[in-house]
Amino acid sequence: MLNEFFELSIVESMDYELQFQTFHLNQNIWEVLMNYYDAFHERQLQVDIDMPDEEIMLYADPSAVIRVVENLVSNVLKHASGSVQISLKEESTSIVFIIRNKTDVMTEQDVERIFDRFYTGDTARNKKGTGLGLSIAQSLMKKMNGELFVTLKNHQFIMTCQWSKRT
């Protein structure tokens, strides 16, 4: 927990600068997902991945993007059951990465507080994490001029990263 709190304080520091460059987003996301293959299997999560074959280029900090994706996947591994849908798509003005999973325990109040430091929602979630991973991910997304938001719809917990396309 101390390491995550330290990382959050560094990320939120005004002195913390990201190293922006153009890179292949698909490749980076696939690498993260493959690193978690065994963990998905151990948790018996059925993962449905929808990513285009053509490369999506993103202007951002690759290591920050990887950290965001890792934190979102880590959240899913701690709290999801059943199936997980992961998608990446390029829209006319943005690039959107979404992870969704079924939940019967999340409430709208949880969603409203999900990015609060140390917030872990229901008691089942309290034992499994520090409540800092999504805060770190959101801070990194803001530093990359992107957005990370969550929604709860039809018992689906949906985490969405959105970056504006560079013109």
Secondary structure, DSSP 8 states (H G I E B T S, - for coil): -HHHHHHHHHHHSTT-----EEEEHHHHHHHHHHHTHHHHHHTT-EEEEE--SS--EEEE-HHHHHHHHHHHHHHHHHH--SEEEEEEEE-SSEEEEEEEEE-SS--HHHHHHTTSTT---SHHHHTT--S-HHHHHHHHHHHTTEEEEEEEETTEEEEEEEEE---
